[in-house]
Amino acid sequence: MYYLGVDVGSVSTDLVLIDDNIKVVEKIYLRTKGNPINAIQEGFKILETKYEDSDILAAGTTGSGRMIASSIIGADSAKNEITAHATAALEFDEDVKTIIEIGGQDSKIIILNNGIVSDFAMNTVCAAGTGSFLDRQAERLDIPIEEFGDYALKAETSVRIAGRCAVFAESDMIHKQQLGYNQSEIIRGLCDALVRNYLNNIAKGKKIIPKVLFQGGVAANKGMKEAFENALGFEIFIPENYNMMGAIGASIIAKEAVKKAGHTNFRGFELANSSIVSRSFECSGCANKCEVVKILENNTTIGYFADRCGKWSNRSLHPSKDLPA
């Protein structure tokens, strides 16, 4: 029996299955490609070849696309990324005090006090330091992104790069190339610059206390890990499933939600082969004039979201399934 977590982000859609001991038994990484519905269905097509609907006791969603994902799969919980990442981190290590999370398009810092989120901040304006920015620089330098961090560790010196803006950082890198600096020095300088940018902006006013966990896809970059450790003056730790922590947190939250409810809303893997589309309409129920999103599967409405009052999103359209005795 397993618990499903789905993390739908702007760059990637991650799916995980955990067992009763919170051990990850399945993980799937997919590119969202601007179409979260297709990404979810693609993931379910993989899962339905290995598991039965009855194997799934609960399902949870997180990420920027958590509401559309919740409507599609019949989720038992739909929580924001801060809650999901903190839940997974505390399961990994109950002594964690600070979480540094850098994903494909945004960066976060989460401060924990006695196992409770006491503060957080997110950067969703500038892409400097995120996975998509590093991917682009690796491609421009003709270096596999998997080797990007290794190049940084080879450098004997660090070149000063302007890291406050993605555009300025790229321009400064090009300028340093023209001055004759080698790739390793430039990449190490970029990692240092991006860490400075993170600490001076996202983490501004926050006291970073160890134990620190580094989560998100960028945690795979050894150069970024070393740059953080050099700037902070102590070791930071990377969990085994660093790039799936959001989905893991979503699955844990769903597990607890179903334990309380006694049943699951999970609709099953058959939706992988359905025709699912979204439509929007303006609600005239009040002055807010909310643009409500309606999800249809094979021309049948299966969910709503994006209304402020819950008039539409609170409608229960999925029959729940009692847990096995």
C-alpha positions as CSV (number, residue, x, y, z in Angstrom):
1,M,0.0,0.0,0.0
2,Y,1.4,3.4,-1.1
3,Y,0.9,7.1,-0.8
4,L,1.2,9.3,-3.9
5,G,2.7,12.8,-4.0
6,V,2.5,15.0,-7.1
7,D,4.6,18.2,-7.3
8,V,3.6,20.3,-10.4
9,G,6.0,23.1,-11.0
10,S,6.6,25.4,-14.0
11,V,9.7,23.4,-15.1
12,S,9.1,19.9,-13.8
13,T,6.3,17.6,-12.6
14,D,7.5,15.1,-10.0
15,L,5.6,12.0,-8.8
16,V,6.6,9.8,-5.9
17,L,5.2,6.8,-4.1
18,I,6.1,6.2,-0.4
19,D,5.2,3.2,1.8
20,D,4.0,3.2,5.4
21,N,7.6,3.8,6.6
22,I,7.9,6.9,4.4
23,K,10.4,5.1,2.2
24,V,10.4,6.2,-1.4
25,V,9.5,3.2,-3.6
26,E,8.9,5.1,-6.9
27,K,9.9,8.5,-8.3
28,I,9.2,10.0,-11.7
29,Y,10.7,13.3,-13.0
30,L,9.0,14.8,-16.0
31,R,9.3,18.2,-17.8
32,T,6.0,20.1,-17.4
33,K,6.6,21.9,-20.8
34,G,3.8,24.4,-20.1
35,N,1.2,21.7,-19.9
36,P,0.7,20.3,-16.4
37,I,-2.3,18.1,-17.5
38,N,-0.2,16.2,-20.1
39,A,2.6,15.9,-17.6
40,I,0.4,14.3,-14.9
41,Q,-1.2,12.0,-17.5
42,E,2.3,10.9,-18.7
43,G,3.3,10.1,-15.1
44,F,0.1,8.1,-14.5
45,K,0.7,6.1,-17.7
46,I,4.0,5.0,-16.2
47,L,2.5,4.2,-12.8
48,E,-0.5,2.3,-14.2
49,T,1.9,-0.3,-15.7
50,K,3.3,-1.1,-12.3
51,Y,0.5,-0.5,-9.8
52,E,-3.3,-1.0,-9.3
53,D,-5.6,1.8,-8.1
54,S,-6.2,-0.2,-4.9
55,D,-2.5,0.1,-4.1
56,I,-2.9,3.9,-3.5
57,L,-4.2,4.8,-0.1
58,A,-3.9,8.5,-0.5
59,A,-2.8,11.2,-2.9
60,G,-1.5,14.8,-2.3
61,T,-0.4,17.6,-4.5
62,T,1.9,20.6,-4.2
63,G,3.6,23.2,-6.4
64,S,2.3,26.0,-8.5
65,G,0.0,23.6,-10.3
66,R,-1.3,21.9,-7.2
67,M,-4.9,23.0,-7.6
68,I,-5.3,21.8,-11.2
69,A,-3.5,18.5,-10.2
70,S,-5.8,18.1,-7.2
71,S,-8.9,18.4,-9.4
72,I,-7.6,15.9,-11.9
73,I,-6.4,13.2,-9.6
74,G,-8.8,13.6,-6.8
75,A,-6.3,14.6,-4.2
76,D,-6.8,14.3,-0.4
77,S,-4.6,17.3,0.2
78,A,-3.3,20.2,-1.8
79,K,-0.6,22.2,0.1
80,N,1.8,24.9,-0.8
81,E,5.5,24.2,-1.5
82,I,6.6,25.7,1.8
83,T,4.6,23.3,3.8
84,A,5.5,20.3,1.6
85,H,9.2,20.9,1.7
86,A,9.2,21.5,5.4
87,T,7.3,18.3,6.0
88,A,9.7,16.2,4.0
89,A,12.7,17.9,5.5
90,L,11.6,17.1,9.0
91,E,10.9,13.5,8.1
92,F,14.5,13.3,6.8
93,D,16.0,15.0,9.8
94,E,14.1,16.4,12.8
95,D,17.0,18.6,13.8
96,V,16.8,20.8,10.6
97,K,16.6,24.5,11.3
98,T,16.9,26.0,7.9
99,I,15.9,24.8,4.4
100,I,17.5,26.3,1.3
101,E,15.5,25.3,-1.7
102,I,16.3,26.2,-5.3
103,G,14.3,24.8,-8.1
104,G,13.8,25.3,-11.8
105,Q,12.2,28.8,-11.7
106,D,12.3,30.0,-8.0
107,S,14.2,29.9,-4.8
108,K,13.0,29.7,-1.2
109,I,14.3,29.8,2.3
110,I,12.3,28.2,5.1
111,I,13.1,28.8,8.8
112,L,12.0,26.1,11.3
113,N,11.6,26.5,15.0
114,N,10.9,23.4,17.1
115,G,9.7,21.6,13.9
116,I,7.3,24.4,12.9
117,V,7.7,26.9,10.0
118,S,8.4,30.2,11.7
119,D,9.5,32.3,8.6
120,F,10.0,31.9,4.9
121,A,10.7,33.9,1.8
122,M,10.5,33.2,-1.9
123,N,12.0,34.7,-5.0
124,T,9.8,34.5,-8.1
125,V,10.9,37.7,-9.9
126,C,14.4,37.0,-11.1
127,A,15.6,33.7,-12.4
128,A,19.3,34.2,-11.4
129,G,20.5,31.1,-9.5
130,T,17.6,28.9,-10.4
131,G,17.9,25.6,-12.4
132,S,16.7,27.1,-15.6
133,F,19.3,29.8,-15.5
134,L,22.1,27.3,-14.8
135,D,20.9,25.1,-17.5
136,R,21.1,27.9,-20.0
137,Q,24.6,28.9,-18.9
138,A,25.8,25.2,-19.1
139,E,24.3,25.0,-22.6
140,R,26.0,28.3,-23.6
141,L,29.4,27.1,-22.4
142,D,28.8,23.7,-24.0
143,I,29.1,21.9,-20.7
144,P,26.8,19.1,-19.5
145,I,24.8,20.5,-16.6
146,E,25.7,17.3,-14.6
147,E,29.4,18.4,-14.8
148,F,28.8,22.1,-14.1
149,G,29.6,21.8,-10.4
150,D,32.7,19.7,-11.0
151,Y,34.1,22.6,-13.1
152,A,33.6,25.0,-10.2
153,L,35.5,22.7,-7.9
154,K,38.5,22.6,-10.3
155,A,39.0,26.4,-10.1
156,E,41.9,27.7,-8.1
157,T,40.5,31.2,-8.0
158,S,37.1,32.8,-8.2
159,V,36.2,35.5,-10.7
160,R,33.9,38.2,-9.5
161,I,30.6,38.0,-11.4
162,A,27.6,40.3,-11.0
163,G,24.9,38.0,-9.7
164,R,22.0,40.3,-8.8
165,C,20.3,39.8,-12.1
166,A,20.2,36.9,-14.6
167,V,20.8,39.3,-17.6
168,F,23.7,41.1,-15.9
169,A,25.3,37.8,-14.7
170,E,25.3,36.4,-18.2
171,S,26.7,39.6,-19.7
172,D,29.4,39.6,-17.0
173,M,30.3,36.0,-17.7
174,I,30.7,36.8,-21.4
175,H,32.9,39.8,-20.5
176,K,35.1,37.6,-18.3
177,Q,35.5,35.1,-21.1
178,Q,36.7,37.9,-23.4
179,L,39.3,38.8,-20.7
180,G,40.7,35.3,-20.9
181,Y,39.5,33.6,-17.7
182,N,39.0,29.9,-18.1
183,Q,35.6,28.1,-17.8
184,S,36.3,26.7,-14.3
185,E,37.1,30.1,-12.8
186,I,34.0,31.7,-14.4
187,I,31.7,28.9,-13.2
188,R,33.1,29.1,-9.7
189,G,32.6,32.9,-9.8
190,L,29.1,32.4,-11.0
191,C,28.3,30.0,-8.1
192,D,29.7,32.5,-5.6
193,A,27.7,35.3,-7.1
194,L,24.5,33.4,-7.1
195,V,25.0,32.4,-3.5
196,R,25.7,36.1,-2.6
197,N,22.5,37.0,-4.4
198,Y,20.5,34.4,-2.5
199,L,21.8,35.4,0.9
200,N,21.5,39.2,0.3
201,N,18.0,39.0,-1.2
202,I,15.9,35.9,-0.4
203,A,17.6,35.3,3.0
204,K,17.9,39.0,3.9
205,G,17.0,39.5,7.5
206,K,16.8,35.8,8.1
207,K,19.2,34.1,10.6
208,I,20.5,30.9,8.9
209,I,21.0,28.4,11.7
210,P,22.4,24.9,11.2
211,K,21.4,22.2,10.6
212,V,20.8,23.4,7.0
213,L,19.3,21.2,4.3
214,F,19.8,22.1,0.6
215,Q,16.8,20.9,-1.5
216,G,15.7,21.3,-5.1
217,G,17.3,20.3,-8.3
218,V,20.2,22.9,-7.9
219,A,21.4,20.9,-4.9
220,A,23.0,18.5,-7.4
221,N,25.4,21.3,-8.3
222,K,28.5,20.7,-6.2
223,G,29.8,24.2,-6.9
224,M,26.7,25.8,-5.4
225,K,26.9,23.6,-2.3
226,E,30.6,24.6,-1.7
227,A,29.8,28.2,-2.4
228,F,27.0,28.1,0.3
229,E,29.4,26.4,2.8
230,N,32.1,29.0,2.1
231,A,29.7,31.9,2.6
232,L,28.0,30.4,5.7
233,G,31.1,28.9,7.4
234,F,29.6,25.6,8.1
235,E,28.5,22.4,6.4
236,I,25.1,22.1,4.7
237,F,23.5,18.7,4.0
238,I,21.7,17.3,0.9
239,P,19.0,14.7,1.5
240,E,19.0,11.6,-0.7
241,N,15.9,12.6,-2.6
242,Y,16.8,16.3,-2.7
243,N,15.0,16.9,-6.0
244,M,11.7,15.2,-5.0
245,M,11.2,16.7,-1.5
246,G,8.1,18.6,-2.5
247,A,6.4,15.5,-3.8
248,I,7.5,13.5,-0.8
249,G,6.1,16.1,1.5
250,A,2.8,16.1,-0.4
251,S,2.5,12.3,0.0
252,I,3.2,12.5,3.7
253,I,0.6,15.2,4.2
254,A,-2.0,13.1,2.2
255,K,-1.2,10.1,4.3
256,E,-2.1,12.0,7.5
257,A,-5.2,13.6,5.9
258,V,-6.6,10.2,4.9
259,K,-5.8,8.8,8.3
260,K,-8.1,11.4,9.8
261,A,-10.8,11.2,7.1
262,G,-10.9,7.4,6.9
263,H,-11.2,7.4,3.1
264,T,-9.4,8.7,0.0
265,N,-10.6,10.8,-3.0
266,F,-8.0,9.3,-5.3
267,R,-9.7,8.7,-8.7
268,G,-7.3,6.1,-10.1
269,F,-4.8,5.8,-12.9
270,E,-7.4,5.5,-15.7
271,L,-7.4,9.2,-16.1
272,A,-4.1,8.7,-17.9
273,N,-6.0,7.8,-21.1
274,S,-8.8,10.3,-20.7
275,S,-9.3,13.6,-22.6
276,I,-8.8,16.3,-20.0
277,V,-9.1,20.0,-20.7
278,S,-9.6,23.2,-18.7
279,R,-12.0,26.0,-19.4
280,S,-12.6,29.3,-17.5
281,F,-15.6,31.4,-16.8
282,E,-16.3,34.6,-14.8
283,C,-18.4,34.0,-11.7
284,S,-21.1,36.7,-11.3
285,G,-22.0,35.7,-7.7
286,C,-20.3,38.8,-6.1
287,A,-18.2,41.9,-6.9
288,N,-15.0,39.8,-7.0
289,K,-15.9,38.5,-10.5
290,C,-13.5,35.5,-10.0
291,E,-12.2,33.8,-13.1
292,V,-13.0,30.2,-12.2
293,V,-11.3,27.3,-13.9
294,K,-13.4,24.3,-14.7
295,I,-11.7,20.9,-15.4
296,L,-13.5,18.5,-17.8
297,E,-12.7,14.9,-18.4
298,N,-14.3,13.4,-21.4
299,N,-16.7,16.4,-21.5
300,T,-17.7,15.8,-17.8
301,T,-16.9,18.3,-15.2
302,I,-14.6,16.9,-12.5
303,G,-13.5,19.9,-10.6
304,Y,-13.2,23.7,-10.2
305,F,-10.6,26.0,-8.7
306,A,-9.3,29.6,-8.6
307,D,-12.4,31.1,-6.9
308,R,-11.9,33.1,-3.7
309,C,-14.9,32.1,-1.6
310,G,-14.9,28.3,-2.3
311,K,-18.4,28.4,-3.9
312,W,-17.1,26.4,-6.8
313,S,-13.9,24.7,-5.6
314,N,-15.6,23.2,-2.5
315,R,-18.0,21.2,-4.6
316,S,-17.4,17.5,-4.1
317,L,-17.5,15.9,-7.5
318,H,-15.5,12.7,-6.7
319,P,-16.9,9.7,-4.8
320,S,-14.6,8.8,-2.0
321,K,-13.2,5.4,-1.4
322,D,-13.2,3.8,2.1
323,L,-9.9,2.5,3.3
324,P,-9.5,-1.3,3.4
325,A,-10.2,-2.8,6.8
